[in-house]
Amino acid sequence: MSSPILAFALAKTALSPPIFVDSLKTGVCVGLILNLVNHGHALFDGTGVSWGSMLLNFIVPFCVSAYSRAQTCGLPARIPAQSTTDHKPTV
């Protein structure tokens, strides 16, 4: 498989409904925990928060979860090297 085809297959698998929903759940749960840890003081004190950073706390766990689930669904982890010679197994 060539690299663009592999990337498309990986993205298509990662965005399939069962993986997308599970990754969304993971992103929300982990994102809430990360936001409480990283921005809890600002949220409870009423001071300003960095909305971009808070959004990334949800997006990154979602992407990691979707990518790892797609990798375990039978797609090759990398493109196999093309052999120029035929190697026969030794008996």
Summary of the structure (lengths in Angstrom):
residues: 91
radius of gyration: 20.0
end to end distance: 30.7
largest distance: 73.0
contacts: 204
relative contact order: 0.17
helix: 68%
strand: 0%
